[in-house]
Amino acid sequence: MTSSALTNNDKKYWAPIEPLVQWLAKKLPAEAKVLEIGPGFVPFPKATMFVDYKKLPNIPADKIVSVDLNNTALPFEDNSFDFVYCRHVIEDMYNPFLLCKEMERVGKAGYIETPSPMAEIGRGVDGNSPPFRGYHHHRNIVWVHEGELRIAAKYPIIEYLRFLEEEIVGWLKEGPKFWNTYYLWEDKIKTKHLQSGPDFEITRDYASILKNAMDQSTISSGKFWLDVPDKVEMPSALPQFASVKP
C-alpha cells in the first residue's frame, strides 16, 4: 500500500528540472536579453540580469538588483528584456499580481514556474518530510487552466480538509512533472485571482476548489510537456481528483 506521506527516503523535486531548463535555454537566441526573478543559488544559464530581495554571492554585483517585489516596480524600461524567467517566487508573495504586471511590462515573453497544487496538498513534501501539507512558508496555490495562471490563497484550513492522500503521494513519486506548475507566456500574463467571498466560501467550497486545481494542473502539465523534446517520462494516465469522494 502507498504511504499517505512522503518520507526522507523519497526523492523530492525542488530543484530546476535540467531537461526543461536546457530546452528553455535553447529556445533563446544567443543575443537575447534575459531577466531572472529570484535566482537563488541555481541561476538560469541564459539570464543576463537578475532581481532578488538581496544580493547573492554567486552573481556579480553589477548583474543583480535588490527589489521588494510585493510593493515596488521593477527598475527597467518597458520591453527591456526578450525573456523573463521566474521560478518558485510568486507562491511566496502576498502580492504576486504586481510582479506579474511588471514582468509583462518589462518583458516580451517569459516563463513562470511554481509548486503545483498537488505538491502543496501532499504531506511530507517540505524539508525533512514534515507531516503538514506542502511547503510551510508558501502563501499561494498556483496552477494553469485555459491559458490562465490561477492563484488562490493557501488557507490554514487546508490541514483539516480530506483528500485522497495515498493517491497524491503516489503521483508525486512518479517524478518531477506533477511537482510544478508550468506557464509560458508571450506579450501578456493572464491571471485569475480566486478569492474567498467573490469566488467561493472557504468552509463550503475550498476543498472542491483544490481538487479542481489538481485536475486542471495535471492536464495543463501533461500538455506542456508534450512540447519539451528531452522529456522526463510521463505516466500514461493522469490523476483525477475532483470527481472522487475521499
HUHUQUI-V91944 format. One record per helix or strand of 2 or more residues. SS is the DSSP state (alpha for helix, beta for strand). FROM is the first residue (numbers start at 0). TO is the last residue. If there is no record, write none. Layout:
ss: <SS & SS>
from: <FROM & FROM>
to: <TO & TO>
This chain:
ss: <alpha & beta & beta & alpha & beta & beta & alpha & alpha & beta & alpha & beta & beta & alpha & alpha & alpha & beta & beta & alpha>
from: <17 & 33 & 48 & 60 & 63 & 82 & 89 & 95 & 108 & 116 & 139 & 147 & 155 & 164 & 175 & 179 & 190 & 201>
to: <26 & 36 & 51 & 62 & 65 & 86 & 91 & 105 & 114 & 120 & 144 & 152 & 159 & 171 & 178 & 185 & 193 & 224>
